[in-house]
Amino acid sequence: MVAPKITLYFDIGSPFSYIAFHVLKNSPVFSNCQIAYVPVLLRDLFQKCQNPPPIAVKNKLQWINKERLYWAHRFGVPMSVPIPEGFPASTGNLQAALAGVAAHSPENLVVITEKLFAIFWEEGKTKIIDEEEFQPVFQSEMEENRLSDVVG
């Protein structure tokens, strides 16, 4: 039997992307699935679909905050209770860097993405979207992966 395939299009700045990522990666229900992770810029997707960004919709921020906490609790996903300061944040540079990893070093994409999601949504540190903040995460995780390949 062929393993089911799932593609997750994600943006680090989306709490629902984080919840989906965490559940797909950690739930035994999905352990036999082939999962492809694709970084996208949610802002561009909204524009392409002519959908107003959540911040432009009355009470949407309050709804997002309530729902992210509900679903995180429901699925056992670690989540910062206060909404991260500066949310929503522009993730363009970070998502572009993740797309580069996906294209040139795909074996590192999941571990880097997991670390970035944890910093943004568990720790509530939105500054991780700044290049000077995310570059060390990329370098550290890629070096650690190379070392484990050499040692292993």
C-alpha positions as CSV (number, residue, x, y, z in Angstrom):
1,M,0.0,0.0,0.0
2,V,1.3,3.4,-0.9
3,A,1.7,5.8,2.0
4,P,-0.7,8.8,2.0
5,K,0.8,12.1,0.9
6,I,0.2,15.4,2.6
7,T,1.6,18.8,1.6
8,L,1.6,21.5,4.2
9,Y,2.0,25.0,2.9
10,F,3.1,27.1,5.9
11,D,4.1,30.6,7.1
12,I,6.0,31.0,10.4
13,G,3.7,34.0,11.2
14,S,0.6,31.9,11.1
15,P,-0.5,30.2,14.4
16,F,-2.6,27.7,12.4
17,S,0.4,26.8,10.3
18,Y,2.3,26.1,13.5
19,I,-0.5,24.0,14.9
20,A,-0.8,21.9,11.7
21,F,3.0,21.5,11.5
22,H,3.2,20.3,15.1
23,V,0.4,17.9,14.7
24,L,1.6,16.4,11.5
25,K,5.1,16.0,12.9
26,N,4.2,14.6,16.3
27,S,0.8,12.8,16.0
28,P,1.1,9.0,15.5
29,V,-1.9,9.3,13.2
30,F,0.4,10.8,10.5
31,S,3.5,8.7,11.2
32,N,3.0,6.6,8.0
33,C,2.3,9.7,5.8
34,Q,4.8,11.2,3.4
35,I,4.7,14.9,4.4
36,A,6.0,17.7,2.1
37,Y,6.6,21.0,3.8
38,V,6.4,24.1,1.6
39,P,7.1,27.6,2.9
40,V,4.8,30.2,1.4
41,L,4.1,33.9,2.1
42,L,0.6,34.0,3.5
43,R,0.4,37.7,2.7
44,D,0.9,37.0,-1.0
45,L,-1.6,34.2,-0.9
46,F,-4.2,36.6,0.6
47,Q,-3.5,39.1,-2.2
48,K,-3.6,36.5,-5.0
49,C,-7.1,35.4,-3.7
50,Q,-8.2,39.0,-3.2
51,N,-8.8,38.1,0.4
52,P,-8.3,40.9,2.9
53,P,-5.5,40.3,5.4
54,P,-6.8,39.3,8.9
55,I,-5.7,42.5,10.4
56,A,-8.1,44.4,8.1
57,V,-11.2,42.4,9.3
58,K,-12.9,43.8,12.3
59,N,-12.4,41.6,15.4
60,K,-10.3,39.1,13.5
61,L,-7.3,39.5,15.8
62,Q,-9.4,38.6,18.8
63,W,-10.9,35.6,16.9
64,I,-7.4,34.4,15.9
65,N,-6.1,34.7,19.4
66,K,-9.1,32.8,20.9
67,E,-9.0,30.1,18.2
68,R,-5.2,29.6,18.3
69,L,-5.3,28.9,22.0
70,Y,-8.3,26.6,21.7
71,W,-6.8,24.5,19.0
72,A,-3.4,24.4,20.6
73,H,-4.9,23.2,23.8
74,R,-7.1,20.7,22.0
75,F,-4.1,19.1,20.1
76,G,-1.5,19.5,22.9
77,V,0.6,22.0,21.0
78,P,2.8,24.3,23.2
79,M,1.7,27.9,22.6
80,S,2.4,31.2,24.3
81,V,-0.7,32.4,26.0
82,P,-0.2,36.1,25.3
83,I,-0.2,36.8,21.6
84,P,3.3,37.4,20.5
85,E,4.2,41.1,20.6
86,G,4.2,42.6,17.1
87,F,1.7,40.0,15.7
88,P,0.9,40.0,12.9
89,A,4.4,40.3,11.6
90,S,5.8,40.5,8.1
91,T,7.6,37.2,7.4
92,G,8.8,37.8,3.9
93,N,12.5,37.6,4.4
94,L,12.2,34.6,6.7
95,Q,9.9,32.7,4.3
96,A,12.2,33.5,1.4
97,A,15.1,32.1,3.4
98,L,13.1,28.9,4.2
99,A,12.3,28.6,0.5
100,G,16.0,28.7,-0.2
101,V,16.6,25.9,2.4
102,A,13.7,23.9,0.8
103,A,15.4,24.2,-2.6
104,H,19.0,23.7,-1.7
105,S,19.1,21.8,1.6
106,P,15.7,20.2,2.0
107,E,17.1,17.8,4.6
108,N,17.4,20.8,7.0
109,L,13.9,22.3,6.4
110,V,11.9,20.5,9.0
111,V,14.4,21.0,11.9
112,I,14.9,24.7,11.1
113,T,11.1,25.2,10.7
114,E,10.4,23.5,14.0
115,K,12.9,25.7,15.8
116,L,11.5,28.9,14.2
117,F,7.9,28.0,15.0
118,A,8.9,27.2,18.7
119,I,10.7,30.6,19.0
120,F,7.8,32.5,17.5
121,W,4.8,30.7,18.9
122,E,6.0,29.0,22.1
123,E,8.4,31.6,23.3
124,G,6.5,34.5,21.7
125,K,9.6,36.1,20.2
126,T,8.5,37.7,16.9
127,K,12.0,39.2,16.4
128,I,13.0,35.8,15.0
129,I,11.6,37.1,11.7
130,D,14.5,39.6,11.5
131,E,17.5,38.3,9.5
132,E,20.0,39.0,12.2
133,E,17.9,36.8,14.5
134,F,17.1,33.9,12.2
135,Q,20.4,33.5,10.5
136,P,22.1,32.0,13.6
137,V,19.3,29.4,13.8
138,F,19.8,28.4,10.2
139,Q,23.6,28.2,10.7
140,S,23.4,26.3,13.9
141,E,20.8,23.7,12.7
142,M,22.6,23.1,9.4
143,E,26.0,22.7,11.1
144,E,24.5,20.3,13.6
145,N,22.9,18.3,10.8
146,R,26.3,18.1,8.9
147,L,28.1,17.0,12.1
148,S,25.5,14.2,12.7
149,D,25.9,13.1,9.1
150,V,29.7,12.8,9.5
151,V,29.5,11.1,12.9
152,G,26.5,8.9,12.1
